[in-house]
Amino acid sequence: MEHQKSKRIRGVILTAAGLKRLQAAIESAEIQEKNGERFTQEELSERMKVSTKTISRLWSLTTGLDQRTLKFCFGAFNLDLRKEDYTCSDKSNDLNKSFEYIHALENQETVDIYSSEDYIVESERQTQKLIKNSTCYQPLAAVLKYPSGPVPLDSIYYIPRPPIEELAYREITQPGCVIHIKAPKEMGKTSLMFRVLARSKALGYRIVSLDINQVDVAILSNLDKFLRWLCKSASVQLNLEPNLDEYWDRETGSKVSCSLYFKNYLLESVETPVVLALNEVNRIFKCPELAQEFLSLLRSWHEEAQQEETWQKLRLVVTYSTESYIPLNLYQSPCNIGLPLQLPEFTHSQVEELAERHGLNWRQNNEAEQLMAMVGGHPALIRIALYYLCRQEVTLSELLQQAATEVGIYRTHLRRLLANLQENPILTEALEVLLSSESSIFLEPVVAHQLESMGLVKFHMDGITISRELYRIYFSKHLYNGRLRAIHSCNSTYKTFISSSS
C-alpha cells in the first residue's frame, strides 16, 4: 500500500507546456505587482505554500512531485492545473528499480543500485527515509563511488544551492540569453550545467554540448581551425550535414564566416531554440589571441539577438574556472553580459543534509561544524570527507588531524594549488604576507582577485583572509619551508663558490 501511495504522490513533473504557462503567469504577476522585478525564491515559497526545496524540484523537471503540490503552485497564480501541464516523472521500469532498491535496503539486502545509468531516485521522501534508516548504511558504503567529476543527474548527492538553479532554469528560456557559470575548480560548475541542459532538453530545445578540453592544441592555436571545429561539431550534434565550405570565405574572415554559418545554416535549419554549452572555456584563456577573438564573437552574437529573431534561438551556457584568470578586455569578454552565476559554498544546513544522504546523522552533534571549521563549505572537499567517513575508513577526528598533511585525504587538491602558486612568485609572496598576518589585510587588487579566483582567500569589509583553515595550515608549512630550502640552497652554492675560489 505504501508502495502504491509513494508512486501516486511523487510521480509527476511539469511538461514544457505546463512550465511555460506557470512561468508566464509568474512573469505577469511580477509586472503587475513588482514593476517587473523578479520574485525571490522565498517569496514564491510563501505564495505557493510550499518549501523552497520543493520549488527547486519544480523547476528541475527531473524530480517528481505530487499532483496536489502542483495545484498549490498553479493556484497561487490563478491557474487551474490541466492534464497537459504535467506528466509521469519517470518510466515505470525506472520507478520499479527505485522501489526495489528501497525495499531491498529495508530487508538488509545488498543491491548494486549504481549498475544502471537509468537509476533515478523516485522521491525526496523515500530518499530521506532511506538515509535515516540505520539498515541502509552498509549497502550505501559498499557501493559508494569516490566523488570525482560532475555529479550525475540521477545522483542523490547533488545538493541544490538556491537560488542558483532557479535563476539558471528561468534564464535559459529567455531569447538570446547568455549564462556564464564561474567558480574555482571542483565547485560544481559542470554539475549545474548538466542540469541546465536537462531542463533545456525537457523544454524541447536542441542541445550542442562541447567540452573545450577535447580540442587539440593545434586547433586552439589557430582561430580559423577552432571556429571550423566549432561549426562542424555543432552540425554533428544537431544531426546536420557539415557544410562549411559553402559559407567559409577567406576575404570576409573566419569570424564572419562562422557567424553566417550559425545564423543562416544551423539556426535556420531548426525550429526550436538551440542551447550551445561550452564547458571549460578557461582552456581558451591560455591562448590570449584566440580568447580575445572568440569571446568577442560570442558577445556579438548576444548583441545581435537583441534585434535579430534568428539569433534569439541561440542560448549560450559558458562554464570556466576562475583559476585560469587573464586580464581580458572588459568589452570583449562575455563575462559581463547575460546572467553571471558565481557558485557559492555549501551552508551548514546543506552540509548536514549531504551527510544524511551518506547515511550519517550530523544534526544532533557538532560534526558539521568541525569539518567546516577545516574546509569551509567547499563542495568537493566536503564530499571527499563524507566518502571516507561513510566507508568507515577513518574517524572524523583522524581525518581532521591528517587533513593538511601529505598523508591526508586532500593531498592531491593541495598539491595542485601549491604547484599553481609556485608558477607565480608574486602570488606566493602575497599569500605568505597574508599567512603571517593575524587579521584581515589589503593586497593589491589584481593580486587579491587572482588569489580569490583560486579559492585561497575571501574578501571582507576590512580586507581579505585565508579562505579556510586547511590552506592556512598547509601553506604555512610548505611555502615557508620552500623559502628556507631556497635560501639554504643559495647559501650552499655560495659557500662552494668561495671554497673553490680560495
C-alpha positions, 0 to 999 in steps of 0.5 A: 500500500505504501508502495502504491501511495509513494508512486501516486504522490511523487510521480509527476513533473511539469511538461514544457507546456505546463512550465511555460504557462506557470512561468508566464503567469509568474512573469505577469504577476511580477509586472503587475505587482513588482514593476517587473522585478523578479520574485525571490525564491522565498517569496514564491515559497510563501505564495505557493505554500510550499518549501523552497526545496520543493520549488527547486524540484519544480523547476528541475523537471527531473524530480517528481512531485505530487499532483496536489503540490502542483495545484498549490503552485498553479493556484497561487497564480490563478491557474487551474492545473490541466492534464497537459501541464504535467506528466509521469516523472519517470518510466515505470521500469525506472520507478520499479528499480527505485522501489526495489532498491528501497525495499531491498535496503529495508530487508538488509539486502545488498543491491548494486543500485549504481549498475544502471545509468537509468537509476533515478531516485523516485522521491525526496521522501523515500530518499530521506527515509532511506538515509535515516534508516540505520539498515541502509548504511552498509549497502550505501558504503559498499557501493559508494563511488569516490566523488570525482567529476560532475555529479550525475543527474540521477545522483542523490548527492547533488545538493541544490544551492538556491537560488542558483538553479532557479535563476539558471532554469528561468534564464535559459528560456529567455531569447538570446540569453547568455549564462556564464557559470564561474567558480574555482575548480571542483565547485560544481560548475559542470554539475549545474550545467548538466542540469541546465541542459536537462531542463533545456532538453525537457523544454524541447530545445536542441542541445550542442554540448562541447567540452573545450578540453577535447580540442587539440592544441593545434586547433586552439592555436589557430582561430580559423581551425577552432571556429571550423571545429566549432561549426562542424561539431555543432552540425554533428550534434544537431544531426546536420550535414557539415557544410562549411565550405559553402559559407567559409570565405577567406576575404570576409574572415573566419569570424564572419564566416562562422557567424553566417554559418550559425545564423543562416545554416544551423539556426535556420535549419531548426525550429526550436531554440538551440542551447550551445554549452561550452564547458571549460572555456578557461582552456581558451584563456591560455591562448590570449589571441584566440580568447580575445577573438572568440569571446568577442564573437560570442558577445556579438552574437548576444548583441545581435539577438537583441534585434535579430529573431534568428539569433534569439534561438541561440542560448549560450551556457559558458562554464570556466574556472576562475583559476585560469584568470587573464586580464581580458578586455572588459568589452570583449569578454562575455563575462559581463553580459547575460546572467553571471552565476558565481557558485557559492559554498555549501551552508551548514544546513546543506552540509548536514543534509549531504551527510544524511544522504551518506547515511550519517546523522550530523544534526544532533552533534557538532560534526558539521561544524568541525569539518567546516571549521577545516574546509569551509563549505567547499563542495568537493572537499566536503564530499571527499570527507563524507566518502571516507567517513561513510566507508568507515575508513577513518574517524572524523577526528583522524581525518581532521588531524591528517587533513593538511598533511601529505598523508591526508585525504586532500593531498592531491587538491593541495598539491595542485594549488601549491604547484599553481602558486609556485608558477607565480612568485608574486602570488606566493609572496602575497599569500605568505604576507597574508599567512603571517598576518593575524587579521584581515589585510589589503593586497593589491587588487589584481593580486587579491582577485587572482588569489580569490579566483583560486579559492585561497582567500575571501574578501571582507569589509576590512580586507581579505583572509585565508579562505579556510583553515586547511590552506592556512595550515598547509601553506604555512608549512610548505611555502615557508619551508620552500623559502628556507630550502631556497635560501639554504640552497643559495647559501650552499652554492655560495659557500662552494663558490668561495671554497673553490675560489680560495 
